[in-house]
Amino acid sequence: MIKLGVCYYPEQWDPSIWAQDAQRMVETGISVVRIGEFAWSRIEPNSGEYHFEWLDQAIDTLAKAGLEIVLGTPTATPPKWLVDQFPEILPLDENGAVRGFGSRRHYCFSSKVYRVECKRIVSLLAQRYGNHPAVVAWQTDNEYGCHDTIFSYSVAAKVAFRQWCDEHYESIELLNVAWGNVFWSMEYQGFEEIELPTGAVTELNPAHQLAFWRFSSDQVVSFNKLQTEILRKHSPGRSLIHNYMGNFLSFDHFDVAKDLDIASWDSYPLGFLDRDANDPDELKKWYRTGHPDTAALHHDLYRAVGDGRWWVMEQQPGPVNWAPHNPSPLPGMVRLWGWEAIAHGAEVVSYFRWRQAPFAQEQNHAGLLLPDGAPDTGAIEVTQLSKELEPLQALLAQSTTKPAVAIVFDYIGNAVQDITSVAGANHRPYDYFAQIYSACRGCGIDVDIVGAHSELAGYKLIIVANQMIASDTLLAQLQNSDAQVLLMTGCGSRTEECAIPSSLAPGDFRSLINITINRSESLPECAQLPVSTANGNYIASTWRERIVTDLEPKGVFEDGWGFHYVQGKVHYLNAVLTKLSLQQFIRHRLDDADVAICDEIDGIRYRACGSVQFAFNYGPDTVTLSEQTDYLLGQARLVPGDVAAWSSDISAC
């Protein structure tokens, strides 16, 4: 069963309205409620002084209404008494300034003292509520890394990083060799000399930076595992979840997910667009809908992170408060975003939050209800979605065909790109990955995003987006695959220690395509390098690679550098393309792989779920779909912000 949920903060409201709120949630169509993730100071207002009575009452009240509960561990917000007692738990920024009390996420993952305190509070909660029949799942912490809090430069982090290096390199001599520390006389005489990668006069050693990234990611993994081990011991049979974020890449989500059952993420399409958009035209076009591929990309990414099981833990219900600008969504978008998550396989779509808070930092962040309890637009659209969902549950539960296209994404690969500027100094690597995804989606096809260790059988086209360090598992699967394979620029260009391979790039990917890269260049954005091929003209910008090979290029730049090499079913794209050129290039690769594509309609996106095909109108214009289709949801006339659905036996094209 696909369910709708909401985030609720009973500690912020008078207990006299809890029962009324719970009943109204049910009437709205909500069946899952997340609580407790920021409640440490109410549970333990002073060291060792526990007030569980209010939480007992809240859980029982919600349960009595028939609601299922996701209970959050409150470790994202250590209370003031804990900070005063152990100030060393606070993180330091890269300039050595304390990131202190007064908001949230004010802790260092490497603090041993804080881990002891977290173990204590999580154990108490798990022992008290672990077998409560209404508690169906646990959320660990909240939004790991939000507000740039993965990397801490505290004393605890430095001590832990030195220990991590000792464990990973065995001897300081091996570390010096691995990092290339002979360069600029950077050699260490012992692990106790290693500093954190900050404060240097000029560029930091890329190997040092990548090691610190890996260390910091591992600290998140071990911090999360500390909690999951407690929860599994005292609350067996409950699902364990963490709520990841959008456009966030500072740790390896696949590694964290190994100790969880479900991946979830917090979806704010308008906030992400306004925070991350670097194209004024796109911002103008999508500021009330969100970019038509941003939420979908994260749905598909976190489906992979969760190994098929995923939720939206926080769905935007109206204007937010944290972006540079916070417009109101176009009417219908709250409903559309919910349906889109369902179409991508979400088990639960949960909205943030039930009541808008009239105080503190998020006063201007909409909820489903206004602060006085009156229904806001979000509540009306969620109620409509709930009523529409009920008759489609059985159809949506049916098995669906695997998409024809997979994009391989690697968190470490993205870190390498950022550290080394392999994708070009003026190019943001994650943006290019998103453009690859968007180019596929604009052709009307479904896409899987997968990790380097995911199963790749059954795809027609596999796009390796950013595998900067070759993976043996991935290579073996690609070698045995019948799919068309597209390797994007930079793949295989670095070793595990962020060095150029001894055999030059693309390193071990040479087993798939016999090329060697003997020069690369990053270019200013104003540099537009045209190239012609048999199936179209393209423009390269920001990054290009010169190839040595016996293979004939598909095109030649004016200066003689080749463009696009193919060996059998393996393609190598040796340049970053402009957005329009990339769309054209991807369309041709889909043709090569015999993937049926649609003529693009501005702002229309499709997705199949079970035996149901969906269409979503993000665009500015009303679009008329097939008049011959028997619609399960909506109709042929699709206005902006609307959704339609029909039997997947009928093509979307």
C-alpha positions, 0 to 999 in steps of 0.5 A, a space after each residue: 500500500 502506498 501511503 501519505 504521511 506528515 511531519 508533526 511536532 506535538 512538543 510545539 503545540 498544546 496537548 489539548 489539540 493533539 487528538 483533534 490534529 490526529 483525527 484531521 490527519 486521518 480525514 486528510 488521508 494521512 496514515 503515517 506521522 513522523 515525530 520526535 527528531 528535534 525533541 531532545 530538550 523536552 525528553 531530557 531538559 537536564 542531564 539525567 532528568 527524563 520527561 517521557 510522559 508527554 511523548 507517551 501521551 503523544 504516541 498513544 494519541 496518534 495511535 488511537 487515531 489509527 496512525 502509524 508512527 516514525 519515531 526520530 532519534 533526536 541527535 541532530 539537536 543536542 540540548 544546551 545543557 549537553 553543549 555546556 557540559 561538553 563543549 568539545 562536541 561542537 564542530 569547527 569550521 575550516 577557519 577554526 571558528 566554533 559552530 555553536 549552539 542556537 540552531 541545529 546540527 551543532 555536533 562533530 561526527 568524530 566526538 567520542 563524547 557525543 557518540 556516548 551521549 547519542 548511544 545513551 539517548 537512543 537506547 532509552 528511546 528504543 527500550 521505551 518505544 521499540 515494541 510499541 505497536 504504533 511505532 513502525 519505523 525509526 528515522 536516524 538523526 535528521 538530514 546528515 550534513 545539512 548546513 555543510 556539517 559533514 566536514 569538521 575541523 575540530 581536535 576530535 576530527 584531527 585525532 580521528 583522521 590521523 587514526 583513520 590514516 594509520 589504519 588505511 595506510 599501515 605505515 607513514 612511508 606508504 601514505 607518503 608514497 600514496 599521496 605523492 608527498 615528495 612533491 613540494 616537500 610535504 612528507 610526514 615523519 609520523 601519523 601524528 604530524 598529519 593536519 586536516 586539509 585547511 589553512 594552506 597557502 595555496 592548493 591542497 594535495 588532492 590525495 589529502 583532500 580525497 582521504 579527508 572526504 572518505 574519512 568524513 564519509 566513514 564517520 557518518 557511516 559509523 555514527 549512523 551504524 551506532 544508532 541502527 545497532 541499538 534500534 535493531 536490538 531493542 525494536 526488532 521488525 521495524 524499518 530503519 530510515 534516514 532522510 537524505 537531502 537534495 543536491 547533497 554530495 559530501 558523503 557516500 549515501 550508498 555506504 550509509 544505506 547499508 545499515 538501513 532498510 529504506 532510503 528517504 529524502 526531503 523534496 523541496 522543488 522550489 527551494 532547490 531551484 532557487 538555491 541552486 539555479 545558475 541560469 536566470 532563464 531557467 529560474 524564471 521559467 520554473 520558479 513556481 513548479 521547480 525544474 521538471 527533472 530535479 525531484 524525479 532525479 532524486 526519486 530515482 537516485 534514492 530508489 537506488 540508494 535504498 535498493 528499491 525501497 524509498 520514501 519522501 520524508 519531507 515534501 514541500 507543501 507551499 512556500 519554504 523559508 530558507 531559499 534566496 526567494 520563496 515563491 508560492 507553488 503554482 496551483 496543483 503542484 503540491 498534488 503533482 509532486 506527490 503523484 510524481 513521487 508515487 509514480 517513481 515508486 515511493 512507498 510513502 510521501 510525507 509532507 513537511 509539516 502539519 501546522 505552520 510554526 508561528 515562532 522561531 526560525 521557520 515561521 515563513 515555512 508553510 505547513 498543510 495547515 496555517 498556524 491557527 489550524 485552518 487548512 492551507 492549500 497544501 491540505 486541500 491538494 493532499 486530500 484530493 491526492 488521497 482520494 485519487 490514490 485509493 482506487 489506483 492502489 492495486 494497479 500501482 502495486 503491479 510489477 513494472 518493466 525495468 527502464 531501458 536506460 541506467 545512469 551510473 552515479 558515484 559519490 566518490 567520483 563526484 568528489 574527485 571531480 570537485 577536487 581535481 576540476 576534471 570536469 573543468 574549472 567553470 563546470 559543476 560536475 553534479 549539474 552535468 550529471 543532472 543534464 545527462 538525466 534531464 536529456 534522457 527524461 526529455 525524450 519521454 523515457 524512464 531512467 534508473 540511476 544506479 551505483 557502481 555495484 548495482 545489478 546492470 542486466 537488462 538495460 539497453 543503454 548504460 551511461 557511466 556518468 562520473 566513474 573517475 576511479 574504475 570499479 572492478 565490479 562495474 567493469 566486469 558487468 559492462 564487459 558482459 553486458 549486451 547494452 550500449 555503453 556510454 562513458 562520459 568524459 573523465 571516467 577512469 582518469 584517477 586512481 584510488 589516491 587521486 593520481 593519474 593512472 600510470 597507463 594514463 586515462 581512462 585507466 582500466 576502462 581501456 579494457 572496454 575501449 582502446 583509447 588513451 588520453 594524453 592531454 586535457 584542457 579546461 576552457 572558459 565558458 565563452 569558448 564554444 568549440 563546434 564539431 560536425 559528425 555524420 549524425 549532427 553538429 555539436 558544441 563543446 565547452 568547459 572541458 575537452 580531452 585529446 585521444 590517441 587511438 587507432 579508432 576513427 573519431 566520429 568528428 574532428 575539431 578544427 584544431 585536429 582533436 578527435 571527437 567521440 570514439 566508438 568500439 563495438 557497443 562502447 562509446 567514449 565522449 571526450 568533451 563536455 557539451 553544451 546543454 542543447 548539444 548534450 540533449 542531441 547527443 543522448 538522443 542519438 545514443 538512445 537511437 543506437 540502443 533501440 530505445 523508443 523516444 517521444 517528441 519533446 513537449 515543453 515541460 511534459 514528463 512521463 513515468 510508468 508505475 505498475 501498469 499505470 502511465 503518468 504524464 506531468 505538466 510542468 510547462 507553461 502551456 495547456 497540452 492536449 494528450 491523446 483523445 483516444 485514451 481511457 484516462 484513469 486520472 485526469 483527462 486529455 487536456 492537461 493544464 499547467 500543474 496537472 497530472 494524467 494517468 492511463 494504462 501503460 499498455 498505451 504508449 506515452 509517445 
